[in-house]
């Protein structure tokens, strides 16, 4: 089977799976009822389930593309979108907002957690960039270490803020950290879709250079790739996508690890094939995870971050058993 056909089949199956998700819930919505004006099933489908599935799709696509980009940047298939501390920075921003109750901050209504988490993500990106630049150039090893340091530092501050909070605010922080797609506003969904789609196009255009970067920095430089510009471009684009997703849905883990890894096994290392496949497969994967979060303990809802974490553990174990004696993951 040719690679273009594989990509086409993967995209088709991903779209089919994502399109089926809004019809399932506590009750199944018959397809013929969604076009009947003012019908209860139609209202539930168009106002609740479809926007939530769309939010899950674009969030999954953004996290998966972020994982693909960071794995190319660090030449490590186990790198995740949260490697450089973007997630912990966004988590800290949201935690501070909940701790202060929004009183000491600008009264932004429902946009408060969004702005706060985006600000936290921006601070983490700035710190990683500043630390890396201060060491001269954009060395991958220095960037990775800076990201790890910022990630642990901000994660510690999140725990400290949670400790200082009262029971109500502490519960709100914990719930947000578990990740949820409930209540994503339509205006925020449009912004999420725009950021992720533009990021996907940008990653696709950089695919040939990412192939060379994955093969080695010396080879990429010999082929005329401007390493500093390329690293900065993919670093910023991935961080913006991940920061936007985390600001709306919370830090949903393992998606950016599992989806690019699985697609790479099916399609190889060519990023021009991987980018569209990861976009659609990641969206369908998180849409299915969101469906599972709504059905497992229905009518209660399991935070989607718990669902992805439960899948991530066995996935790591599977990777471990696939690793050969030389330590290669493929």
C-alpha positions in Angstrom: 0.0 0.0 0.0 1.4 3.4 -1.1 2.0 6.1 1.5 -0.4 8.6 0.0 -3.1 5.9 0.2 -2.2 5.2 3.8 -2.5 8.9 4.7 -5.8 9.1 2.9 -7.2 6.1 4.7 -6.0 7.4 8.1 -7.6 10.8 7.5 -10.9 9.2 6.3 -11.1 6.9 9.3 -10.2 9.8 11.7 -12.9 12.1 10.2 -15.5 9.2 10.3 -14.7 8.5 14.0 -14.9 12.2 15.0 -18.1 12.7 13.0 -19.8 9.8 14.9 -18.9 11.1 18.4 -21.7 13.8 18.7 -24.4 11.2 18.1 -23.5 9.2 21.2 -24.1 10.1 24.8 -26.6 9.2 27.5 -28.9 8.7 24.6 -28.2 8.0 20.9 -29.4 10.8 18.6 -30.8 9.5 15.3 -29.2 11.3 12.4 -32.6 12.2 10.9 -33.6 14.2 14.0 -30.8 16.7 13.9 -32.3 18.6 11.0 -35.8 19.0 12.7 -36.1 22.6 14.0 -36.6 22.9 17.7 -36.5 19.2 18.2 -34.8 18.3 21.6 -32.3 16.0 19.9 -31.4 18.7 17.4 -30.8 21.3 20.1 -28.6 18.9 22.1 -26.7 18.0 19.0 -26.0 21.4 17.6 -25.6 23.4 20.9 -23.9 20.9 23.1 -22.4 17.8 21.6 -21.1 19.1 18.2 -19.3 22.2 19.7 -17.7 19.9 22.4 -16.6 17.3 19.9 -15.2 20.1 17.7 -13.3 21.5 20.7 -11.9 18.0 21.4 -10.9 17.5 17.8 -8.9 20.8 17.5 -7.4 20.4 21.0 -6.2 16.9 20.0 -4.9 18.1 16.7 -3.0 20.9 18.4 -1.5 18.7 21.1 -0.5 16.0 18.5 1.1 18.5 16.2 3.0 20.0 19.2 4.3 16.6 20.0 5.4 15.9 16.5 7.2 19.3 16.3 9.0 18.8 19.7 10.0 15.2 18.7 11.6 16.6 15.6 13.3 19.4 17.5 14.8 17.1 20.1 15.2 14.1 17.7 13.5 12.1 20.4 10.2 10.1 19.8 9.4 10.4 23.6 9.3 14.2 23.6 5.9 15.7 24.4 4.3 19.1 24.0 4.9 19.9 27.6 8.7 19.2 27.5 9.5 23.0 27.5 7.2 23.9 30.4 4.3 25.4 28.4 1.8 23.3 30.2 3.1 24.0 33.7 3.2 27.8 32.9 -0.4 27.8 31.7 -1.4 25.7 34.8 0.3 28.2 37.1 -1.5 31.1 35.5 -4.9 29.5 35.8 -4.1 28.4 39.4 -3.2 31.9 40.4 -6.4 33.2 38.9 -8.5 30.7 40.9 -6.5 31.4 44.0 -7.2 35.1 43.8 -10.7 34.5 42.8 -10.4 36.9 39.9 -10.9 39.8 42.4 -7.3 41.1 42.4 -7.1 40.7 38.6 -8.9 42.5 35.9 -12.6 41.5 35.8 -12.7 39.4 32.7 -15.5 37.1 33.4 -15.2 33.7 31.8 -12.1 34.8 30.0 -10.1 35.2 33.2 -8.7 31.6 33.3 -8.0 31.9 29.6 -6.0 35.1 29.8 -4.2 34.0 33.0 -3.2 30.6 31.6 -2.1 32.2 28.3 0.0 34.7 30.3 1.6 31.8 32.3 2.4 29.9 29.1 4.0 33.0 27.6 6.1 33.5 30.7 7.4 29.9 30.5 8.2 30.3 26.8 10.0 33.6 27.5 12.1 32.0 30.3 13.1 29.0 28.2 14.0 31.2 25.3 16.0 33.6 27.5 17.9 30.8 29.3 18.8 29.1 26.0 19.8 32.3 24.3 22.0 33.3 27.3 24.1 30.2 26.7 24.8 31.3 23.1 22.7 30.1 20.2 19.8 27.7 20.3 21.5 24.5 21.4 18.9 21.7 21.6 20.4 20.2 24.8 20.4 23.6 26.6 16.8 24.2 25.5 15.7 20.8 26.7 17.4 21.3 30.1 15.9 24.8 30.4 12.5 23.4 29.6 12.8 20.7 32.3 13.9 23.3 34.9 11.1 25.7 34.1 8.6 22.8 34.0 9.6 21.6 37.5 9.7 25.1 38.9 6.3 26.1 37.7 4.8 22.7 38.8 6.2 23.3 42.3 4.6 26.8 42.3 1.2 25.3 41.2 1.4 23.0 44.3 2.3 25.9 46.5 -0.6 28.0 45.2 -2.9 25.0 45.7 -1.6 24.7 49.3 -2.4 28.4 50.0 -5.9 28.1 48.6 -9.0 27.4 50.5 -11.0 24.2 50.0 -13.2 25.7 47.3 -10.4 27.2 45.2 -8.2 24.2 45.7 -10.9 22.0 44.2 -11.3 24.4 41.3 -7.6 24.2 40.6 -7.5 20.4 40.9 -10.5 20.1 38.5 -8.9 22.4 35.9 -5.6 20.5 36.2 -7.4 17.3 35.3 -8.5 18.7 32.0 -12.0 19.2 30.7 -13.8 20.2 27.5 -17.1 21.0 29.1 -18.4 24.5 28.6 -16.0 25.6 25.8 -17.6 28.7 24.4 -18.3 29.0 20.7 -16.1 32.2 20.4 -13.2 30.4 22.1 -13.7 27.4 19.8 -13.3 29.6 16.8 -10.1 31.0 18.2 -8.8 27.5 19.0 -9.6 26.2 15.5 -7.9 29.2 13.9 -4.7 28.8 15.9 -4.5 25.1 15.4 -5.2 25.2 11.6 -2.7 28.0 11.1 -0.2 26.1 13.1 -0.8 22.9 11.1 -0.3 24.8 7.8 3.0 26.3 9.2 4.2 22.9 10.4 3.4 21.3 7.0 5.3 24.1 5.1 8.4 23.4 7.4 8.1 19.6 6.9 11.1 19.2 4.5 13.4 21.2 6.9 12.1 19.1 9.9 13.1 16.0 8.0 16.6 17.3 7.7 16.7 18.4 11.4 15.6 14.9 12.5 18.4 13.4 10.4 21.0 15.6 12.2 21.9 19.3 12.7 25.1 18.9 10.7 23.3 17.4 7.7 20.6 20.1 7.9 23.2 22.9 8.0 25.0 21.4 5.1 21.8 21.5 3.1 21.3 25.1 3.7 18.9 25.0 6.6 19.1 28.0 9.0 19.1 26.0 12.2 18.5 29.0 14.5 15.6 30.3 12.5 14.0 26.8 12.1 14.3 26.0 15.8 12.8 29.3 16.8 10.0 28.9 14.3 8.9 25.4 15.3 9.5 26.3 19.0 7.2 29.3 18.9 4.5 27.7 16.7 4.3 24.5 18.8 4.2 26.6 22.0 1.4 28.8 20.8 -0.7 25.8 19.8 -0.1 24.0 23.0 -0.6 27.1 25.2 -3.9 27.9 23.5 -5.2 24.3 24.0 -4.1 24.2 27.6 -5.6 27.6 28.3 -9.0 26.3 27.1 -9.1 22.6 28.1 -6.4 22.3 30.8 -3.2 20.2 30.7 -4.3 17.1 28.8 -1.3 14.8 28.8 0.0 11.9 26.6 -1.9 12.9 23.4 1.2 14.6 22.0 3.2 11.5 22.7 0.9 8.7 21.7 -0.5 10.0 18.4 2.7 11.1 16.6 4.4 7.8 17.8 1.6 5.7 16.4 1.4 7.6 13.1 5.2 7.3 12.7 5.0 3.5 13.0 2.4 3.5 10.2 3.8 6.2 7.9 7.6 6.5 8.7 9.5 9.6 9.4 8.5 11.8 6.5 6.9 14.9 8.1 5.1 15.9 4.9 3.0 12.7 5.4 3.0 12.8 9.1 1.8 16.4 9.6 -1.7 16.0 8.1 -2.0 12.4 9.4 -1.1 13.5 13.0 -3.5 16.5 12.7 -6.6 14.4 11.9 -5.6 11.3 14.0 -4.9 13.5 17.0 -8.3 15.2 16.7 -10.2 11.9 16.3 -8.3 10.4 19.2 -9.2 13.1 21.7 -12.7 13.2 20.4 -13.0 9.5 21.2 -11.4 10.1 24.6 -13.9 12.8 25.3 -16.7 10.4 24.3 -15.3 7.9 26.7 -15.1 10.5 29.5 -18.8 11.2 29.1 -19.9 7.5 29.0 -17.7 5.6 31.4 -19.5 6.8 34.6 -22.6 8.4 33.0 -24.3 10.5 34.0 -21.2 11.7 35.8 -18.2 12.8 33.8 -14.6 11.6 34.1 -12.0 14.4 33.4 -10.5 13.8 30.0 -7.0 14.1 31.4 -7.6 11.0 33.5 -8.8 9.1 30.4 -5.6 10.0 28.4 -3.4 9.2 31.4 -4.9 5.8 31.8 -4.2 5.1 28.1 -0.7 6.6 28.3 0.5 4.1 31.0 -0.1 1.0 28.9 1.3 2.8 25.8 4.6 3.4 27.6 4.6 -0.2 28.6 4.0 -1.2 25.0 6.9 1.0 23.9 9.1 -0.6 26.5 8.4 -4.1 25.2 9.0 -3.0 21.6 12.4 -1.6 22.4 15.1 -3.9 21.1 18.3 -4.8 22.8 20.1 -1.8 21.3 17.6 0.6 22.9 16.0 1.6 19.6 12.4 2.5 19.8 11.7 1.6 16.2 
